[in-house]
Amino acid sequence: MDHALHSILLLATNIGETAAGPPAEPSQRGWRVVAVTLLCSLLAQSVKIVSKFMRTGKLDLRMMAKTGGMPSSHSCCTVGMAVSVGLIEGFSSVSFAIALCLAFIVMYDAAGVRRTVGLQAKVLNQIMVELFSDHPRLSSERIKEFLGHTPFEVLVGAALGAFIAWLFNLWATTLA
């Protein structure tokens, strides 16, 4: 996974250096990073809504606030943030290094720790059903199982975030 993500970020770096235009003015830097981060989260969660609608025929707007699924919105917004910082500040800047480290931590957490907790919750829910079926109050309360992401969901989220950041910053530089 790290090699694939490195390739995506390298591609985003090469594209950004030729197409993103001149560095942004200091007063424009912050809003771009925040806008990209929010846009990435919104678009990734919207993909989940559309995907569920296409699978089930039901529009479930609650998906906007749910964790897990394809693509990883956590990966999308943190990689989008990191790529945006890289496009604005430079990919050799300390700011980019910090943003990239944060993105790696979030992606590791999404595909590792949170996914494992979700799998454990699934086992605990099954145990509750089997052991306490005579006690409906105990067996009816379920632990949330859908918490983390597969490595592929994380990778797709990261790629989507890098693309959104590149596209947004390309658009923002044309306005300047």
C-alpha positions in Angstrom: 0.0 0.0 0.0 2.8 2.4 0.8 4.4 1.9 -2.5 1.2 2.6 -4.4 0.4 5.7 -2.3 4.0 6.9 -2.9 3.5 6.5 -6.6 0.2 8.5 -6.5 1.8 11.3 -4.5 4.8 11.3 -6.9 2.4 11.6 -9.8 0.5 14.4 -8.1 3.8 16.1 -7.4 5.0 16.0 -11.0 1.6 17.1 -12.3 1.3 19.9 -9.8 4.8 21.3 -10.4 3.9 21.8 -14.1 0.3 22.6 -14.0 -0.6 24.3 -10.7 1.0 27.6 -11.7 2.9 30.0 -9.5 2.8 29.8 -5.7 -0.3 31.4 -4.2 -0.2 34.7 -2.4 0.2 34.3 1.4 -3.4 35.5 1.9 -4.8 32.8 -0.4 -2.9 29.8 1.0 -5.0 28.9 4.0 -8.5 29.1 2.4 -7.3 26.7 -0.4 -6.2 24.0 2.0 -9.3 24.3 4.1 -11.5 24.3 1.0 -9.8 21.3 -0.5 -10.1 19.4 2.8 -13.8 20.1 3.1 -14.4 19.4 -0.6 -12.6 16.1 -0.4 -14.7 15.0 2.6 -17.9 16.1 1.0 -17.2 14.4 -2.3 -16.0 11.2 -0.8 -19.1 10.9 1.4 -21.3 11.8 -1.5 -19.8 9.0 -3.5 -20.9 6.6 -0.7 -24.5 8.0 -0.9 -24.7 7.6 -4.7 -23.1 4.2 -4.6 -25.7 3.0 -2.0 -28.5 4.5 -4.0 -27.3 2.7 -7.1 -27.1 -0.6 -5.2 -30.3 -0.4 -3.2 -32.5 2.2 -5.0 -32.8 4.0 -1.7 -31.4 7.5 -1.0 -29.7 7.3 2.4 -28.4 10.8 3.4 -27.3 9.3 6.7 -24.3 7.9 4.8 -22.9 11.5 4.9 -22.1 11.0 8.6 -21.1 7.3 8.6 -17.6 5.9 8.8 -16.2 3.1 6.7 -16.9 2.2 3.1 -15.7 3.2 -0.3 -13.8 5.5 -0.7 -12.2 6.4 2.6 -13.2 10.0 3.3 -10.5 10.2 6.0 -7.8 9.3 3.4 -9.4 11.5 0.8 -9.4 14.7 2.9 -6.0 14.1 4.5 -4.2 13.3 1.3 -6.1 16.2 -0.4 -4.9 18.5 2.3 -1.3 17.2 2.0 -1.2 17.5 -1.8 -2.8 21.0 -1.6 -0.1 22.1 0.9 2.5 20.6 -1.4 1.1 22.5 -4.5 1.0 25.7 -2.5 4.1 25.6 -0.3 6.2 23.1 -2.4 6.6 19.4 -2.0 9.9 19.8 -0.2 8.5 22.2 2.4 8.2 21.4 6.1 4.4 22.1 5.9 4.0 19.4 3.3 6.1 16.9 5.3 3.9 17.5 8.4 0.6 17.2 6.3 1.9 14.0 4.7 2.9 12.5 8.0 -0.6 13.3 9.3 -2.2 11.7 6.2 -0.1 8.5 6.7 -1.2 8.3 10.4 -4.8 8.7 9.5 -4.7 6.1 6.7 -2.9 3.6 8.9 -5.5 4.1 11.5 -8.4 3.8 9.0 -7.0 0.6 7.5 -5.5 -0.9 10.6 -6.7 0.0 14.0 -10.3 1.1 13.1 -10.8 -1.9 10.8 -9.6 -4.3 13.5 -11.9 -2.7 16.1 -14.8 -3.2 13.6 -14.0 -6.9 13.1 -13.8 -7.3 16.9 -17.2 -5.6 17.3 -18.7 -8.1 14.8 -17.4 -11.0 16.9 -18.7 -9.4 20.1 -22.1 -8.8 18.5 -22.3 -12.5 17.5 -21.3 -13.6 21.0 -24.0 -11.3 22.5 -26.6 -12.9 20.3 -25.5 -16.5 21.0 -25.0 -16.2 24.8 -27.7 -13.8 25.7 -30.5 -14.6 23.3 -32.8 -15.4 26.3 -32.2 -11.8 27.5 -33.5 -9.5 24.7 -32.3 -6.4 26.4 -28.7 -7.6 26.5 -28.7 -9.2 23.0 -30.5 -6.4 21.2 -27.9 -3.7 21.7 -25.2 -4.0 19.0 -21.8 -2.4 18.8 -21.1 -0.5 15.6 -19.2 -2.8 13.3 -18.6 -0.7 10.2 -15.7 1.5 11.4 -12.6 1.0 9.2 -11.5 0.5 5.7 -9.9 -2.1 3.5 -6.5 -1.1 2.2 -8.1 -0.7 -1.3 -10.7 1.8 0.1 -7.9 3.8 1.7 -5.9 3.8 -1.6 -8.9 4.9 -3.6 -9.7 7.7 -1.1 -6.1 8.8 -1.2 -6.1 8.9 -5.0 -9.4 10.8 -5.1 -8.0 13.3 -2.5 -4.8 13.9 -4.6 -6.9 14.4 -7.7 -9.3 16.8 -6.1 -6.5 18.8 -4.6 -4.7 19.0 -7.9 -7.9 20.0 -9.8 -9.0 22.5 -7.2 -5.6 24.2 -7.0 -5.3 24.3 -10.8 -8.7 26.0 -10.9 -7.8 28.4 -8.1 -4.6 29.5 -9.8 -6.6 30.4 -13.0 -8.6 32.8 -10.9 -5.6 34.6 -9.6 
